[in-house]
Amino acid sequence: MEQTRTIPLTPYLAQQLATLPRINAFVFASSGWHEKRRGYSATSNTESRLNMPEISRFFGIVIYMNWREHPPMHFHAVYGDHEALFTIDGKVYAGSLPGRALSMVREWLALHRDEIELDWQLAMQKKPLNPIDPLE
């Protein structure tokens, strides 16, 4: 069974995502993702939200990977009100996390890099993602 969670975008992350190049007719506006061709809208009228499958959860950190991903290969980590996008080499390219949460996400990434790469390939093919063991 697929698990998804709707999370709000922080204003900072919305601004960062708005600077990304437009890919595959999907554009990011301050109100959320929209697909031009099919008129798809992933937003409500009151809040900007994205639906992303959860792939792992540990120590209050939730890891997501979006179905409609864009290069570079990355995943989303949410901790409280903080959200960051991590590349597969552990660099944060948008958003931020507190120091300890950042260290834990990088440790989890080092342990599960191959599984994350596999989930990325599945996401690019629009297939269900595999859950990944949490950091213990």
Secondary structure, DSSP 4 states (H G I P E B T S, - for coil): ---EEEEEPPHHHHHHHHTSPPBTTEEEETTEEEETTTTEE---SS--EEEEEEEEEETTEEEE--TT--SSPEEEEEETTEEEEEETTS-EEEE---HHHHHHHHHHHHHHHHHHHHHHHHHHTT-PPPP-PPP-
